[in-house]
Amino acid sequence: MYKVFFQDRTVFFGDDFSRAFARNKGLFYRYINLHELHELIDAFFLLKEIRNLYIFHDDMLELLEEFKSCFHPVDAGGGLVFNPRGEFLVIRRNDTWDLPKGKLEPGEDFETAALREVEEETGLKDLELVHPLMSTHHTYQLGKDRILKKTKWFEMFYGGQDLPVLQAERRHHGFQMGPAGSHRFHPEKHLPEHSGCYVHPGNPLILRFHPGIA
């Protein structure tokens, strides 16, 4: 199933209503029209006690496009930075372990933005972009606007000796390097499962992390 993060909650998209209903808990909705979808999203923003929303339609591509049309789109790029010892970099942002990322500037592509933002957020120079990893989506409210941010993630390599220099104005206040497979950046059980960082050993895909707003 596709999914979009609503801060510490999740919206799932699928085409098999019966199977999902039998295995999961949350609010379930079969897509009918765009007007109802707008009302559903407004309700989900307000009803914080609902942790998961499941939306179903036979045509997944149509459903995803209709969902996107309910938001103002924002594109971002980010990096999973490894050093020569195989450790990856996480930064502390708003009291949550996160990966460096940021929004695209006009005319930028995702690769250029990811390298620029990681360099700006960490102070590390001469980063090498290794290959793309995955894309994630999350939403937030900015004034009266509903924002849908798409972040493309890239594996990066830093072979230098400098330590990260973080930006206090971006609410960064700490960093750590951790080996792939480390669970020390996982949240406690009472926190959302994606509010932390985890990288699978031998397969550097971002499995769990907090999709923050910055």
Biotite code that builds the C-alpha atoms (Angstrom):
import biotite.structure as struc

atoms = struc.array([
    struc.Atom([0.000, 0.000, 0.000], chain_id="A", res_id=1, res_name="MET", atom_name="CA", element="C"),
    struc.Atom([1.078, 3.569, -0.656], chain_id="A", res_id=2, res_name="TYR", atom_name="CA", element="C"),
    struc.Atom([1.210, 5.840, 2.366], chain_id="A", res_id=3, res_name="LYS", atom_name="CA", element="C"),
    struc.Atom([1.497, 9.501, 3.310], chain_id="A", res_id=4, res_name="VAL", atom_name="CA", element="C"),
    struc.Atom([2.563, 10.746, 6.750], chain_id="A", res_id=5, res_name="PHE", atom_name="CA", element="C"),
    struc.Atom([0.390, 13.239, 8.629], chain_id="A", res_id=6, res_name="PHE", atom_name="CA", element="C"),
    struc.Atom([3.014, 14.133, 11.248], chain_id="A", res_id=7, res_name="GLN", atom_name="CA", element="C"),
    struc.Atom([2.689, 11.154, 13.641], chain_id="A", res_id=8, res_name="ASP", atom_name="CA", element="C"),
    struc.Atom([-0.274, 9.611, 11.775], chain_id="A", res_id=9, res_name="ARG", atom_name="CA", element="C"),
    struc.Atom([-0.563, 7.846, 8.429], chain_id="A", res_id=10, res_name="THR", atom_name="CA", element="C"),
    struc.Atom([-2.856, 7.712, 5.404], chain_id="A", res_id=11, res_name="VAL", atom_name="CA", element="C"),
    struc.Atom([-2.763, 4.456, 3.441], chain_id="A", res_id=12, res_name="PHE", atom_name="CA", element="C"),
    struc.Atom([-3.986, 3.943, -0.123], chain_id="A", res_id=13, res_name="PHE", atom_name="CA", element="C"),
    struc.Atom([-5.091, 0.591, -1.508], chain_id="A", res_id=14, res_name="GLY", atom_name="CA", element="C"),
    struc.Atom([-7.423, -1.287, -3.835], chain_id="A", res_id=15, res_name="ASP", atom_name="CA", element="C"),
    struc.Atom([-8.300, -4.273, -1.602], chain_id="A", res_id=16, res_name="ASP", atom_name="CA", element="C"),
    struc.Atom([-10.809, -3.002, 0.949], chain_id="A", res_id=17, res_name="PHE", atom_name="CA", element="C"),
    struc.Atom([-11.796, -6.356, 2.460], chain_id="A", res_id=18, res_name="SER", atom_name="CA", element="C"),
    struc.Atom([-8.246, -7.506, 3.139], chain_id="A", res_id=19, res_name="ARG", atom_name="CA", element="C"),
    struc.Atom([-7.176, -4.210, 4.720], chain_id="A", res_id=20, res_name="ALA", atom_name="CA", element="C"),
    struc.Atom([-10.346, -3.972, 6.831], chain_id="A", res_id=21, res_name="PHE", atom_name="CA", element="C"),
    struc.Atom([-9.733, -7.436, 8.294], chain_id="A", res_id=22, res_name="ALA", atom_name="CA", element="C"),
    struc.Atom([-6.094, -6.721, 9.244], chain_id="A", res_id=23, res_name="ARG", atom_name="CA", element="C"),
    struc.Atom([-5.998, -3.089, 10.355], chain_id="A", res_id=24, res_name="ASN", atom_name="CA", element="C"),
    struc.Atom([-7.624, -0.540, 12.640], chain_id="A", res_id=25, res_name="LYS", atom_name="CA", element="C"),
    struc.Atom([-8.517, 3.024, 11.737], chain_id="A", res_id=26, res_name="GLY", atom_name="CA", element="C"),
    struc.Atom([-10.907, 5.036, 9.582], chain_id="A", res_id=27, res_name="LEU", atom_name="CA", element="C"),
    struc.Atom([-11.821, 3.373, 6.266], chain_id="A", res_id=28, res_name="PHE", atom_name="CA", element="C"),
    struc.Atom([-13.177, 5.192, 3.218], chain_id="A", res_id=29, res_name="TYR", atom_name="CA", element="C"),
    struc.Atom([-13.962, 4.030, -0.317], chain_id="A", res_id=30, res_name="ARG", atom_name="CA", element="C"),
    struc.Atom([-13.328, 6.905, -2.727], chain_id="A", res_id=31, res_name="TYR", atom_name="CA", element="C"),
    struc.Atom([-16.443, 8.349, -4.388], chain_id="A", res_id=32, res_name="ILE", atom_name="CA", element="C"),
    struc.Atom([-15.661, 11.891, -5.488], chain_id="A", res_id=33, res_name="ASN", atom_name="CA", element="C"),
    struc.Atom([-13.237, 14.774, -4.954], chain_id="A", res_id=34, res_name="LEU", atom_name="CA", element="C"),
    struc.Atom([-15.617, 16.832, -2.822], chain_id="A", res_id=35, res_name="HIS", atom_name="CA", element="C"),
    struc.Atom([-15.969, 14.028, -0.274], chain_id="A", res_id=36, res_name="GLU", atom_name="CA", element="C"),
    struc.Atom([-12.225, 13.492, -0.309], chain_id="A", res_id=37, res_name="LEU", atom_name="CA", element="C"),
    struc.Atom([-11.623, 17.144, 0.610], chain_id="A", res_id=38, res_name="HIS", atom_name="CA", element="C"),
    struc.Atom([-14.065, 16.839, 3.503], chain_id="A", res_id=39, res_name="GLU", atom_name="CA", element="C"),
    struc.Atom([-12.417, 13.608, 4.665], chain_id="A", res_id=40, res_name="LEU", atom_name="CA", element="C"),
    struc.Atom([-8.961, 15.203, 4.712], chain_id="A", res_id=41, res_name="ILE", atom_name="CA", element="C"),
    struc.Atom([-10.276, 18.184, 6.675], chain_id="A", res_id=42, res_name="ASP", atom_name="CA", element="C"),
    struc.Atom([-11.832, 15.819, 9.202], chain_id="A", res_id=43, res_name="ALA", atom_name="CA", element="C"),
    struc.Atom([-8.637, 13.778, 9.514], chain_id="A", res_id=44, res_name="PHE", atom_name="CA", element="C"),
    struc.Atom([-6.603, 16.914, 10.207], chain_id="A", res_id=45, res_name="PHE", atom_name="CA", element="C"),
    struc.Atom([-8.975, 17.757, 13.061], chain_id="A", res_id=46, res_name="LEU", atom_name="CA", element="C"),
    struc.Atom([-9.609, 14.300, 14.557], chain_id="A", res_id=47, res_name="LEU", atom_name="CA", element="C"),
    struc.Atom([-6.204, 13.664, 16.125], chain_id="A", res_id=48, res_name="LYS", atom_name="CA", element="C"),
    struc.Atom([-7.398, 10.535, 17.914], chain_id="A", res_id=49, res_name="GLU", atom_name="CA", element="C"),
    struc.Atom([-7.659, 8.715, 14.556], chain_id="A", res_id=50, res_name="ILE", atom_name="CA", element="C"),
    struc.Atom([-4.174, 7.328, 13.966], chain_id="A", res_id=51, res_name="ARG", atom_name="CA", element="C"),
    struc.Atom([-4.630, 5.696, 10.561], chain_id="A", res_id=52, res_name="ASN", atom_name="CA", element="C"),
    struc.Atom([-6.817, 6.509, 7.555], chain_id="A", res_id=53, res_name="LEU", atom_name="CA", element="C"),
    struc.Atom([-7.341, 3.945, 4.776], chain_id="A", res_id=54, res_name="TYR", atom_name="CA", element="C"),
    struc.Atom([-8.588, 5.157, 1.384], chain_id="A", res_id=55, res_name="ILE", atom_name="CA", element="C"),
    struc.Atom([-9.566, 2.689, -1.335], chain_id="A", res_id=56, res_name="PHE", atom_name="CA", element="C"),
    struc.Atom([-10.256, 2.860, -5.057], chain_id="A", res_id=57, res_name="HIS", atom_name="CA", element="C"),
    struc.Atom([-9.981, 0.412, -7.947], chain_id="A", res_id=58, res_name="ASP", atom_name="CA", element="C"),
    struc.Atom([-7.749, 2.824, -9.883], chain_id="A", res_id=59, res_name="ASP", atom_name="CA", element="C"),
    struc.Atom([-4.778, 3.611, -7.654], chain_id="A", res_id=60, res_name="MET", atom_name="CA", element="C"),
    struc.Atom([-3.226, 6.153, -10.029], chain_id="A", res_id=61, res_name="LEU", atom_name="CA", element="C"),
    struc.Atom([-6.471, 8.111, -10.225], chain_id="A", res_id=62, res_name="GLU", atom_name="CA", element="C"),
    struc.Atom([-6.835, 7.996, -6.442], chain_id="A", res_id=63, res_name="LEU", atom_name="CA", element="C"),
    struc.Atom([-3.322, 9.299, -5.841], chain_id="A", res_id=64, res_name="LEU", atom_name="CA", element="C"),
    struc.Atom([-3.750, 12.125, -8.343], chain_id="A", res_id=65, res_name="GLU", atom_name="CA", element="C"),
    struc.Atom([-7.053, 13.145, -6.766], chain_id="A", res_id=66, res_name="GLU", atom_name="CA", element="C"),
    struc.Atom([-5.464, 13.096, -3.313], chain_id="A", res_id=67, res_name="PHE", atom_name="CA", element="C"),
    struc.Atom([-2.548, 15.249, -4.499], chain_id="A", res_id=68, res_name="LYS", atom_name="CA", element="C"),
    struc.Atom([-4.968, 17.790, -5.939], chain_id="A", res_id=69, res_name="SER", atom_name="CA", element="C"),
    struc.Atom([-6.227, 18.488, -2.400], chain_id="A", res_id=70, res_name="CYS", atom_name="CA", element="C"),
    struc.Atom([-2.845, 19.947, -1.402], chain_id="A", res_id=71, res_name="PHE", atom_name="CA", element="C"),
    struc.Atom([-0.275, 22.521, -2.355], chain_id="A", res_id=72, res_name="HIS", atom_name="CA", element="C"),
    struc.Atom([2.749, 20.502, -3.568], chain_id="A", res_id=73, res_name="PRO", atom_name="CA", element="C"),
    struc.Atom([6.274, 21.074, -2.231], chain_id="A", res_id=74, res_name="VAL", atom_name="CA", element="C"),
    struc.Atom([9.351, 19.168, -3.451], chain_id="A", res_id=75, res_name="ASP", atom_name="CA", element="C"),
    struc.Atom([12.403, 18.439, -1.301], chain_id="A", res_id=76, res_name="ALA", atom_name="CA", element="C"),
    struc.Atom([15.629, 16.460, -1.437], chain_id="A", res_id=77, res_name="GLY", atom_name="CA", element="C"),
    struc.Atom([17.583, 14.770, 1.333], chain_id="A", res_id=78, res_name="GLY", atom_name="CA", element="C"),
    struc.Atom([20.565, 12.561, 2.001], chain_id="A", res_id=79, res_name="GLY", atom_name="CA", element="C"),
    struc.Atom([21.547, 9.436, 3.888], chain_id="A", res_id=80, res_name="LEU", atom_name="CA", element="C"),
    struc.Atom([25.230, 10.213, 4.445], chain_id="A", res_id=81, res_name="VAL", atom_name="CA", element="C"),
    struc.Atom([27.742, 7.425, 5.118], chain_id="A", res_id=82, res_name="PHE", atom_name="CA", element="C"),
    struc.Atom([31.372, 7.781, 6.179], chain_id="A", res_id=83, res_name="ASN", atom_name="CA", element="C"),
    struc.Atom([34.249, 5.358, 5.341], chain_id="A", res_id=84, res_name="PRO", atom_name="CA", element="C"),
    struc.Atom([33.432, 3.288, 8.451], chain_id="A", res_id=85, res_name="ARG", atom_name="CA", element="C"),
    struc.Atom([29.927, 2.574, 7.185], chain_id="A", res_id=86, res_name="GLY", atom_name="CA", element="C"),
    struc.Atom([28.242, 4.831, 9.745], chain_id="A", res_id=87, res_name="GLU", atom_name="CA", element="C"),
    struc.Atom([25.359, 7.089, 8.739], chain_id="A", res_id=88, res_name="PHE", atom_name="CA", element="C"),
    struc.Atom([24.660, 10.629, 9.899], chain_id="A", res_id=89, res_name="LEU", atom_name="CA", element="C"),
    struc.Atom([21.542, 11.701, 11.801], chain_id="A", res_id=90, res_name="VAL", atom_name="CA", element="C"),
    struc.Atom([20.807, 15.164, 13.149], chain_id="A", res_id=91, res_name="ILE", atom_name="CA", element="C"),
    struc.Atom([18.645, 16.242, 16.076], chain_id="A", res_id=92, res_name="ARG", atom_name="CA", element="C"),
    struc.Atom([15.834, 18.476, 14.847], chain_id="A", res_id=93, res_name="ARG", atom_name="CA", element="C"),
    struc.Atom([12.985, 19.613, 17.107], chain_id="A", res_id=94, res_name="ASN", atom_name="CA", element="C"),
    struc.Atom([13.905, 16.919, 19.660], chain_id="A", res_id=95, res_name="ASP", atom_name="CA", element="C"),
    struc.Atom([13.679, 14.177, 17.018], chain_id="A", res_id=96, res_name="THR", atom_name="CA", element="C"),
    struc.Atom([16.372, 12.254, 15.157], chain_id="A", res_id=97, res_name="TRP", atom_name="CA", element="C"),
    struc.Atom([16.116, 13.119, 11.486], chain_id="A", res_id=98, res_name="ASP", atom_name="CA", element="C"),
    struc.Atom([18.052, 13.057, 8.229], chain_id="A", res_id=99, res_name="LEU", atom_name="CA", element="C"),
    struc.Atom([19.269, 16.260, 6.534], chain_id="A", res_id=100, res_name="PRO", atom_name="CA", element="C"),
    struc.Atom([16.914, 17.522, 3.837], chain_id="A", res_id=101, res_name="LYS", atom_name="CA", element="C"),
    struc.Atom([15.332, 20.665, 2.434], chain_id="A", res_id=102, res_name="GLY", atom_name="CA", element="C"),
    struc.Atom([13.115, 22.203, -0.216], chain_id="A", res_id=103, res_name="LYS", atom_name="CA", element="C"),
    struc.Atom([14.041, 22.658, -3.860], chain_id="A", res_id=104, res_name="LEU", atom_name="CA", element="C"),
    struc.Atom([14.849, 26.157, -5.049], chain_id="A", res_id=105, res_name="GLU", atom_name="CA", element="C"),
    struc.Atom([13.402, 27.409, -8.371], chain_id="A", res_id=106, res_name="PRO", atom_name="CA", element="C"),
    struc.Atom([15.033, 25.623, -11.299], chain_id="A", res_id=107, res_name="GLY", atom_name="CA", element="C"),
    struc.Atom([16.755, 22.967, -9.158], chain_id="A", res_id=108, res_name="GLU", atom_name="CA", element="C"),
    struc.Atom([16.494, 19.242, -9.721], chain_id="A", res_id=109, res_name="ASP", atom_name="CA", element="C"),
    struc.Atom([16.218, 16.807, -6.812], chain_id="A", res_id=110, res_name="PHE", atom_name="CA", element="C"),
    struc.Atom([19.874, 15.708, -6.923], chain_id="A", res_id=111, res_name="GLU", atom_name="CA", element="C"),
    struc.Atom([21.222, 19.274, -6.841], chain_id="A", res_id=112, res_name="THR", atom_name="CA", element="C"),
    struc.Atom([18.836, 20.288, -4.063], chain_id="A", res_id=113, res_name="ALA", atom_name="CA", element="C"),
    struc.Atom([19.666, 17.230, -1.959], chain_id="A", res_id=114, res_name="ALA", atom_name="CA", element="C"),
    struc.Atom([23.404, 17.901, -2.136], chain_id="A", res_id=115, res_name="LEU", atom_name="CA", element="C"),
    struc.Atom([22.964, 21.615, -1.427], chain_id="A", res_id=116, res_name="ARG", atom_name="CA", element="C"),
    struc.Atom([20.612, 21.087, 1.511], chain_id="A", res_id=117, res_name="GLU", atom_name="CA", element="C"),
    struc.Atom([22.734, 18.383, 3.128], chain_id="A", res_id=118, res_name="VAL", atom_name="CA", element="C"),
    struc.Atom([25.804, 20.595, 2.797], chain_id="A", res_id=119, res_name="GLU", atom_name="CA", element="C"),
    struc.Atom([23.939, 23.599, 4.240], chain_id="A", res_id=120, res_name="GLU", atom_name="CA", element="C"),
    struc.Atom([22.438, 21.631, 7.131], chain_id="A", res_id=121, res_name="GLU", atom_name="CA", element="C"),
    struc.Atom([25.628, 19.773, 8.077], chain_id="A", res_id=122, res_name="THR", atom_name="CA", element="C"),
    struc.Atom([28.469, 22.012, 6.896], chain_id="A", res_id=123, res_name="GLY", atom_name="CA", element="C"),
    struc.Atom([30.123, 19.027, 5.190], chain_id="A", res_id=124, res_name="LEU", atom_name="CA", element="C"),
    struc.Atom([31.877, 19.745, 1.871], chain_id="A", res_id=125, res_name="LYS", atom_name="CA", element="C"),
    struc.Atom([32.689, 17.515, -1.109], chain_id="A", res_id=126, res_name="ASP", atom_name="CA", element="C"),
    struc.Atom([29.791, 15.140, -0.585], chain_id="A", res_id=127, res_name="LEU", atom_name="CA", element="C"),
    struc.Atom([29.442, 12.389, -3.179], chain_id="A", res_id=128, res_name="GLU", atom_name="CA", element="C"),
    struc.Atom([25.959, 11.445, -4.358], chain_id="A", res_id=129, res_name="LEU", atom_name="CA", element="C"),
    struc.Atom([26.008, 7.650, -4.720], chain_id="A", res_id=130, res_name="VAL", atom_name="CA", element="C"),
    struc.Atom([22.521, 6.755, -5.978], chain_id="A", res_id=131, res_name="HIS", atom_name="CA", element="C"),
    struc.Atom([18.814, 7.449, -5.352], chain_id="A", res_id=132, res_name="PRO", atom_name="CA", element="C"),
    struc.Atom([17.055, 5.529, -2.575], chain_id="A", res_id=133, res_name="LEU", atom_name="CA", element="C"),
    struc.Atom([13.341, 6.248, -2.387], chain_id="A", res_id=134, res_name="MET", atom_name="CA", element="C"),
    struc.Atom([10.689, 8.967, -2.164], chain_id="A", res_id=135, res_name="SER", atom_name="CA", element="C"),
    struc.Atom([8.464, 9.738, 0.810], chain_id="A", res_id=136, res_name="THR", atom_name="CA", element="C"),
    struc.Atom([5.422, 11.984, 1.233], chain_id="A", res_id=137, res_name="HIS", atom_name="CA", element="C"),
    struc.Atom([4.112, 13.826, 4.257], chain_id="A", res_id=138, res_name="HIS", atom_name="CA", element="C"),
    struc.Atom([1.628, 16.602, 4.913], chain_id="A", res_id=139, res_name="THR", atom_name="CA", element="C"),
    struc.Atom([1.268, 19.544, 7.229], chain_id="A", res_id=140, res_name="TYR", atom_name="CA", element="C"),
    struc.Atom([-0.816, 22.682, 7.634], chain_id="A", res_id=141, res_name="GLN", atom_name="CA", element="C"),
    struc.Atom([0.795, 26.057, 6.856], chain_id="A", res_id=142, res_name="LEU", atom_name="CA", element="C"),
    struc.Atom([-1.679, 28.768, 7.740], chain_id="A", res_id=143, res_name="GLY", atom_name="CA", element="C"),
    struc.Atom([-4.787, 27.897, 5.769], chain_id="A", res_id=144, res_name="LYS", atom_name="CA", element="C"),
    struc.Atom([-2.891, 25.859, 3.187], chain_id="A", res_id=145, res_name="ASP", atom_name="CA", element="C"),
    struc.Atom([-2.575, 22.075, 3.210], chain_id="A", res_id=146, res_name="ARG", atom_name="CA", element="C"),
    struc.Atom([0.941, 21.110, 2.110], chain_id="A", res_id=147, res_name="ILE", atom_name="CA", element="C"),
    struc.Atom([1.992, 17.797, 0.554], chain_id="A", res_id=148, res_name="LEU", atom_name="CA", element="C"),
    struc.Atom([5.769, 17.484, 0.581], chain_id="A", res_id=149, res_name="LYS", atom_name="CA", element="C"),
    struc.Atom([7.511, 14.932, -1.616], chain_id="A", res_id=150, res_name="LYS", atom_name="CA", element="C"),
    struc.Atom([11.083, 14.180, -0.538], chain_id="A", res_id=151, res_name="THR", atom_name="CA", element="C"),
    struc.Atom([13.496, 12.240, -2.753], chain_id="A", res_id=152, res_name="LYS", atom_name="CA", element="C"),
    struc.Atom([16.255, 10.578, -0.755], chain_id="A", res_id=153, res_name="TRP", atom_name="CA", element="C"),
    struc.Atom([19.775, 9.795, -1.959], chain_id="A", res_id=154, res_name="PHE", atom_name="CA", element="C"),
    struc.Atom([22.613, 7.782, -0.517], chain_id="A", res_id=155, res_name="GLU", atom_name="CA", element="C"),
    struc.Atom([25.676, 10.000, -0.100], chain_id="A", res_id=156, res_name="MET", atom_name="CA", element="C"),
    struc.Atom([29.294, 9.464, 0.913], chain_id="A", res_id=157, res_name="PHE", atom_name="CA", element="C"),
    struc.Atom([31.561, 11.756, 2.908], chain_id="A", res_id=158, res_name="TYR", atom_name="CA", element="C"),
    struc.Atom([35.235, 10.810, 3.014], chain_id="A", res_id=159, res_name="GLY", atom_name="CA", element="C"),
    struc.Atom([36.602, 13.843, 4.869], chain_id="A", res_id=160, res_name="GLY", atom_name="CA", element="C"),
    struc.Atom([37.619, 14.363, 8.470], chain_id="A", res_id=161, res_name="GLN", atom_name="CA", element="C"),
    struc.Atom([35.467, 17.366, 9.411], chain_id="A", res_id=162, res_name="ASP", atom_name="CA", element="C"),
    struc.Atom([32.609, 17.051, 11.857], chain_id="A", res_id=163, res_name="LEU", atom_name="CA", element="C"),
    struc.Atom([29.156, 18.414, 11.015], chain_id="A", res_id=164, res_name="PRO", atom_name="CA", element="C"),
    struc.Atom([28.513, 22.062, 11.886], chain_id="A", res_id=165, res_name="VAL", atom_name="CA", element="C"),
    struc.Atom([24.765, 22.415, 12.468], chain_id="A", res_id=166, res_name="LEU", atom_name="CA", element="C"),
    struc.Atom([22.563, 25.482, 12.026], chain_id="A", res_id=167, res_name="GLN", atom_name="CA", element="C"),
    struc.Atom([20.846, 26.656, 15.187], chain_id="A", res_id=168, res_name="ALA", atom_name="CA", element="C"),
    struc.Atom([18.429, 28.786, 13.156], chain_id="A", res_id=169, res_name="GLU", atom_name="CA", element="C"),
    struc.Atom([17.114, 25.582, 11.574], chain_id="A", res_id=170, res_name="ARG", atom_name="CA", element="C"),
    struc.Atom([16.401, 24.142, 15.028], chain_id="A", res_id=171, res_name="ARG", atom_name="CA", element="C"),
    struc.Atom([19.288, 21.663, 14.815], chain_id="A", res_id=172, res_name="HIS", atom_name="CA", element="C"),
    struc.Atom([20.929, 20.870, 18.113], chain_id="A", res_id=173, res_name="HIS", atom_name="CA", element="C"),
    struc.Atom([23.029, 17.725, 17.832], chain_id="A", res_id=174, res_name="GLY", atom_name="CA", element="C"),
    struc.Atom([24.193, 14.895, 15.595], chain_id="A", res_id=175, res_name="PHE", atom_name="CA", element="C"),
    struc.Atom([25.383, 11.313, 15.831], chain_id="A", res_id=176, res_name="GLN", atom_name="CA", element="C"),
    struc.Atom([26.957, 8.732, 13.562], chain_id="A", res_id=177, res_name="MET", atom_name="CA", element="C"),
    struc.Atom([25.488, 5.249, 13.789], chain_id="A", res_id=178, res_name="GLY", atom_name="CA", element="C"),
    struc.Atom([26.204, 1.893, 12.129], chain_id="A", res_id=179, res_name="PRO", atom_name="CA", element="C"),
    struc.Atom([23.603, 0.434, 9.783], chain_id="A", res_id=180, res_name="ALA", atom_name="CA", element="C"),
    struc.Atom([21.241, -1.709, 11.818], chain_id="A", res_id=181, res_name="GLY", atom_name="CA", element="C"),
    struc.Atom([21.549, 0.496, 14.906], chain_id="A", res_id=182, res_name="SER", atom_name="CA", element="C"),
    struc.Atom([18.329, 0.831, 16.896], chain_id="A", res_id=183, res_name="HIS", atom_name="CA", element="C"),
    struc.Atom([19.508, 3.674, 19.120], chain_id="A", res_id=184, res_name="ARG", atom_name="CA", element="C"),
    struc.Atom([17.716, 6.246, 16.944], chain_id="A", res_id=185, res_name="PHE", atom_name="CA", element="C"),
    struc.Atom([14.416, 4.389, 17.212], chain_id="A", res_id=186, res_name="HIS", atom_name="CA", element="C"),
    struc.Atom([11.721, 6.088, 19.273], chain_id="A", res_id=187, res_name="PRO", atom_name="CA", element="C"),
    struc.Atom([10.376, 4.774, 22.526], chain_id="A", res_id=188, res_name="GLU", atom_name="CA", element="C"),
    struc.Atom([7.319, 2.558, 22.201], chain_id="A", res_id=189, res_name="LYS", atom_name="CA", element="C"),
    struc.Atom([4.891, 5.353, 22.989], chain_id="A", res_id=190, res_name="HIS", atom_name="CA", element="C"),
    struc.Atom([6.096, 7.477, 20.054], chain_id="A", res_id=191, res_name="LEU", atom_name="CA", element="C"),
    struc.Atom([5.103, 7.080, 16.377], chain_id="A", res_id=192, res_name="PRO", atom_name="CA", element="C"),
    struc.Atom([7.005, 4.269, 14.714], chain_id="A", res_id=193, res_name="GLU", atom_name="CA", element="C"),
    struc.Atom([8.476, 6.561, 12.040], chain_id="A", res_id=194, res_name="HIS", atom_name="CA", element="C"),
    struc.Atom([9.706, 9.213, 14.509], chain_id="A", res_id=195, res_name="SER", atom_name="CA", element="C"),
    struc.Atom([13.316, 8.120, 14.403], chain_id="A", res_id=196, res_name="GLY", atom_name="CA", element="C"),
    struc.Atom([15.928, 6.748, 12.016], chain_id="A", res_id=197, res_name="CYS", atom_name="CA", element="C"),
    struc.Atom([16.789, 3.196, 11.064], chain_id="A", res_id=198, res_name="TYR", atom_name="CA", element="C"),
    struc.Atom([18.953, 1.914, 8.197], chain_id="A", res_id=199, res_name="VAL", atom_name="CA", element="C"),
    struc.Atom([18.999, -1.762, 7.295], chain_id="A", res_id=200, res_name="HIS", atom_name="CA", element="C"),
    struc.Atom([22.491, -3.305, 7.344], chain_id="A", res_id=201, res_name="PRO", atom_name="CA", element="C"),
    struc.Atom([23.571, -4.250, 3.834], chain_id="A", res_id=202, res_name="GLY", atom_name="CA", element="C"),
    struc.Atom([20.610, -2.491, 2.236], chain_id="A", res_id=203, res_name="ASN", atom_name="CA", element="C"),
    struc.Atom([20.719, 1.272, 2.860], chain_id="A", res_id=204, res_name="PRO", atom_name="CA", element="C"),
    struc.Atom([17.052, 2.075, 2.484], chain_id="A", res_id=205, res_name="LEU", atom_name="CA", element="C"),
    struc.Atom([15.414, 4.500, 4.877], chain_id="A", res_id=206, res_name="ILE", atom_name="CA", element="C"),
    struc.Atom([12.983, 2.262, 6.696], chain_id="A", res_id=207, res_name="LEU", atom_name="CA", element="C"),
    struc.Atom([11.847, 4.489, 9.559], chain_id="A", res_id=208, res_name="ARG", atom_name="CA", element="C"),
    struc.Atom([12.385, 8.174, 10.136], chain_id="A", res_id=209, res_name="PHE", atom_name="CA", element="C"),
    struc.Atom([10.511, 11.281, 11.226], chain_id="A", res_id=210, res_name="HIS", atom_name="CA", element="C"),
    struc.Atom([9.377, 13.291, 8.173], chain_id="A", res_id=211, res_name="PRO", atom_name="CA", element="C"),
    struc.Atom([9.704, 16.728, 9.726], chain_id="A", res_id=212, res_name="GLY", atom_name="CA", element="C"),
    struc.Atom([8.431, 19.989, 8.290], chain_id="A", res_id=213, res_name="ILE", atom_name="CA", element="C"),
    struc.Atom([11.684, 21.878, 7.670], chain_id="A", res_id=214, res_name="ALA", atom_name="CA", element="C"),
])
